[in-house]
């Protein structure tokens, strides 16, 4: 499909096309989509996943940055998808044309995500799109490990905290490089993210900034980072390091420090 159009995969746009129908089926099955569901796909590429979603009766809103691939999608699927041309993110928020196509309806994200936008997009959807019912995505396995990380482990960091506060994360399957064309250098994984309906009502953006600032000094003691005079929650020792804190501890710390 690419060759007849004089196109070739563009690494900088994360163009590794998923051709393994077994993995693709697992991703779509995990999303439990059915006829009439609104599905957002970021980066439809050559349209393999898009076509599967359309065949299951979904109303697909697809956003593609690459002009050549957007033309290909239009030729291949025409009016069967609502195609938005351009970057899915606009200054760290979801492209307004995509938001307008969703039109306030409940939707699921089902996508083989371009690696450059995967993390900001996943966080953004659960922070500012209250109508996102779930995310079912293929991402780099290394990123999946951070999403699934346990507190105080090597992978535990800002992304783990922000996402796990907003969502329950499950591994669907690992996807080796042979599932893609061209083959990426790294292993990928399909993960499911379900929004956490009981998340605390602190300001998501301020909390994200606070956690990022602490983790910039993750090996330092919290007493040194915040100043020894700062009054900490009872269960946090001034000698403890941010990398050992649970989400609940970080939220308590945020409330205490930021309400002073
Ligand atoms: N969905 C196809 C598949 O599964 O084979 C292609 C997935 S490929 C990993 C990522 C796709 O996202 C490419 O089509 C790429 O052009 C597109 N893309 C990259 N950056 C994008 C962005 N910021 N906004 C929208 N699409 C983007």
Boltz pocket constraint, residues with backbone or C-beta under 6 A from the ligand:
constraints:
  - pocket:
      binder: B
      contacts: [[A, 12], [A, 13], [A, 14], [A, 15], [A, 16], [A, 17], [A, 18], [A, 19], [A, 42], [A, 43], [A, 44], [A, 45], [A, 46], [A, 47], [A, 48], [A, 49], [A, 63], [A, 64], [A, 65], [A, 66], [A, 69], [A, 86], [A, 87], [A, 88], [A, 89], [A, 111], [A, 112], [A, 113], [A, 114], [A, 115], [A, 117]]
      max_distance: 6.0
